[in-house]
């Protein structure tokens, strides 16, 4: 069971699950959903929630229709709805002793490596202190050019960045059918999809709910990202009470299986990066440690070439200028120049602030 074996799970909630057709907020549904989250946390699983609904809830508060809203007006309404949405989560989740935080992301935050790396670290730090991050697209500032336009693709990018094992897209349908169930009878639910071929593309429709901005096509786009990120993805019916529990018990949904492992996906992402911004020259001790799959520490760095920022792609070379590995740096070149050759326990004193102990974490590095 893919969900049961997953340690890090991203769950996306569509607008139609939070606001019904009569524009009422589905408080009972959210209360039951919070019980699902509590159950997952009790199983030591790390949870990220990607939620739509800011504009829909903003429209409800102002008693206006979402239809034909211009971008600048929808941005203002999103900023109003965002507070309402998070208050709703906070009030409901606190009853099950779930601590939440909010992360607002735009397309740039996930596409640019440095920003996506910062987001990844934020997720990790929130997990460490026992908080559940709730991610929203930053509708109040995002322009058309930098918007996802739907939260399915945003959720898949969040799953990719955070290194999630599984993404669940909660929608108003059980999954992907052989034909559109709203238009055709005698259709079958497709339980597993290993490869998204032309047939799958053809049967994915562009049906849009009243509050949502995406249909089945956006979910297929999200599945493609997940498959290449080593992440399982499910499309499941969120309208049910305790939807996550229903998946675990009945598994009545569509699962998309990853094409490569999570580690291979991460390495492919790093190697496929643009040309390295700088080089780190390391000693023999550090070189041996890298070969054993260890992270690169400041103590093993002899010299720094080039000028780069935190999150940039750098080369790691030995004293003979032979390339050993490539990776994403947790520090800028200026910072590494201050801490090179020193023990990790001295980093705080040398920089004057708390920072990571690894210059390049093993998960952000590929041996050449």
N, C-alpha and C positions, 0 to 999 in steps of 0.2 A: 504493500500500500504506500503510494508515493507521499501522501500527506503525513502519514504516521512516521515515516522514516526521515522526514525533513526536520532540520534543526533551526533553520532560519526561513521564515515564511513572510511573504508580502501578500496582503489582502487588499484588493481594490473594491471600493463600494461605489456604485453608480448613484446618480442623483435620484433616480426613480425609487431607490430603496429607502431614501431618507424623506422624500416628499411624495405623497400619493397624488393621484390625478385631480383630487379636489383641493390640492395645495396644502393639505394638512401634514404636519411633521409626524412621521411614524415612530412615536416615542416607545411604544411597546416592542416594536421590532428591534430598535437600538438597544433597549434594555436586555432583550434575549441574546442579541449579538455580543454584548459585553460579557455575558456568561460564557460564550464560546471562547472569547479571548482569555478570560480568567482560566479556563480549563487548559488552554494551550500553554499559558505561562506556568501553570502548575506542573506541566510536563517538561519544564525547562527549555521551552522553545522560545526563540527570539522573534518578535513580531513587529512588522512595520505595516501601518494602514495607510493606503492612498485613498483619499476621499474626495469625491465630487460634492457639489451641493451648495457652495458659497453663493453663487449667483441665484440659484433657485430659492434659497432661504432668504437672501436679500430682497428678491422680488416679493416673496410672501410678506416680509416685514413692511415693505412699502406699498403692498397691495397693488402691484402692477404686473403686467404680463411679460414673460421673457421673450416672446416672439417679436421679431423685428427690432431688437435692441441694437443700437450702434455700439461699436467697440468702446469708445470713451465713456459712454453711459454705463456699459456693463462692467467696466473697470471700477467705477465708483460704487456700483451696487455690490460688486464682489467684496470690496473693502468693508462694507456694512455687514454683508452676509458672513464674512470670515469670522468675525467676532462671535456672531450668533452660533455659527457652526461649532467653533471650539468650546464655547460655553456649554453647548448641548452635549458634546463628547465628555467634557470635564465633569459635568453634573451626573451624567449617566454612569460613566466608568468608575467614578469615585465610590459608588455604592458597592462595587466589587473589588475595591482597594487596588485599582489599576491607575498608576501614575502616567500621565500623558505629556507629550511635548509637541510643539508644532514646528514643521519645517516647510518653508515656502520655496519652491524651485521653479526655475524657468528652463527652457530648452538649452540655453547656454550653460547652465549649471551642470548639466549632464553630458554635454558634448565636449566641453573643454576639460582636458585631463586634470589640470590643477584644481579646478572647481569641483570636479567629480570626486577627486581624491579627498578634498576637504569634506565633502558630503559623506563619504565613506567613513572617515574618521569620526565625524559627528555621530553617525549611526552607532558605531562601535562604542563610543563613550557613553551614549545614552543607554545602551544595553548593559554596560558595566554598572551603572547606577540604578538599574531596574526600571527604566522608563520605556514606554511604548511611543515611538515617533509616529505622528500623524502628518502625512505629506499632502500638501495641496499645490496645484499649479498656482503660481503667483499671478492670478488674474488681474489684480489691481494695478500692476505695472507692465505686464507682458504685452508687447505689441503683436500684431498679426504675424510679423516675420519671425518672432521668437517664441510663439505659442505652440504647444502640442496640438491644441484644438480638441483633444479628448484625453481622458485620464487612463485609457487602456495602454497607450504607448508610453505615457509617463510612468505608469506602474512597472512596465517591462524594463525601462531604463533604471528605475530604482532597484529592481531585482538584480539587474546586471551590475550596477555600482556596488551594492551592498554584499554581493556574492551570495544571494539567496539560493536556497535549494529548490524553492517552490513558489510560484505565483498563482494566486486564486483570483479570478475575475468574477465577482458576484454580480449577476445581471438579472434580467427578468425572464430568462429562458434556462432550460436545463443544460443546454450545450449546443453543439453544432449537429444539425440533422441532415439527413440525406437530401431533403428539400425544405423549403421554408414552411414550417408547421402552421403559420398563420394563413397561408394561401392554399396548402395542399393537405389532404388526408393520407392516412397510411404511410407516415414517414417514420424513419428509424433514427434513434439517437446514435451518433458515432462515438463509441466509448474511448478509443485510442487512435491517435494520429502520429505516425512516425515521420512522415514527410508531407510537406504542404505542396501538393502538385496542382495541375490545372483544374482537376475535378474539385478539389477542396476550394480553390480560388473561386470557381464558378458558383458553387452552392452558398458561398458566403454572401449575404445580402447587405444592403445599405439601409436597413430599417432603422429609424431614429425615434426614440421615445420622446415624450413631451419635454422632459427636463434635460435629457442627455444630448451629447453632441456627436456620439459615435454609434455605429451599428456593429454588425458581425464582422465587417471588413476591418475595422480598427482592431478588433480582437485577434484576427488572423495576422495582422501586421505585428501585434504584440507577441504573438506566438513565435513568429520568425526570429525576433530578437532573442527571446528566451531559448529557443532551440540552439542558437549559436553562442549562448552564454552558459550552456551546461545546466540550464534550469528547467525543471518540470513546470508546466502551466496547465491550469484547469479553467474551463468555463463552466460555471455552475449557477443554479437558481438561488438567488439571494432572497427572494420573496418569502421563502419558507422560514418558519420559526427555528432558531438555532441552525442556521445554514451550514456552518462548519461541522457541527455534530452530524448533520444529515449526510455530508460528504463522507465522513469517517464510517458511518453505519451502512449507508446504502450505495455510496460511490456512483450515484446517478448523475454523471456529468461527463464532459469530454476532456480527456487528458492529451496534451501534446508532449511528446517525449523528446528530450534533448538529443542533439546529434553528436555532441562532443562532451567530454567531462568538464566540470567547472574549472579545474586547474588548467586544462588545455586551452579553454576559452580565454582565461586571464592571460596566459602566456602569449597567445595569438594576438590579443589586444595590445600587449606591451611591444612585442616584436614589430607589429604592424604600425607602430607609431611613426610620426615624422622623424626626420634625421635628429640624432642626439644633440642636445644643446651644450653638452660639456663632457669632461672626462674625470674619473676618479682613479688615481694611481694607488694601488694597494700593495701591502707587503706579502711575503710568502705565507705567513700565518693566516691572514685573511683569505688568501687564495684557497688554501686547504679547507678552511671553514665553509667557503662558498660551494666547494665540490661536495661537501657533506650535507648540503641543503640548508645551511645556516644563513641568517641575515647578515648584512654588512654593518659593522659597528665602526664608530669613529676611531677607535684605537688602531684599526688596521689600515687607515688611510694615510698615505705619505704626502700626496700632493693633489691639488685641484686645478684643472685646466678649464678655461671658459667661464662665462658668467651665465648663471641660470637661476630660476626660481623654484620654490617648493612645488613638487608635482611634475617637474619637467623630466624628460627622458634623457638619461645619461649613460655613457659607456663606462664600463669598469675594466681597467687594464692593469697588467702586472708591471714590474720594474723594467721588463724588456719590451714594453709597449705592445704586448700581445693581449688582444681582447679576451676577457674571461666571461663577461656577462653584460647584460643591459638591464636597466630598471628605472623605476620612478622614484626620484629622490624625495625624502621626507623633509629635507632642509634646502635652503638656498645655498649657492656657492659661497656667499659671504659668511653664512653661519658655519658651513663645513670648514672653512679656513680657520675659524676660531676654535673649533672642537677637534680637528684632526689630530690623531696621535694620542688623544686623551681617553680615559676610561669613561664609560657611559654615565657613571655616578657623578661625574664632574660637569656634565652638560648644563645642568640648571645654574650652577655657579658661574660658568664661563659665558653663558648667554644672558643670564639675568632673568630668565623665565622658564617655566616648565615646558619641556618638549619631549618628543618621542626618544626612546633609547636607541632605536635602529636608524641608521642613516638611510638604508634601503631595506625594507622588510622583505623577507624571503618570498612572500606572496606577490610582491610587486617587482620580482626579478626573474629573469630568464638566463640560464647558463648558456653560453655560446660554445 
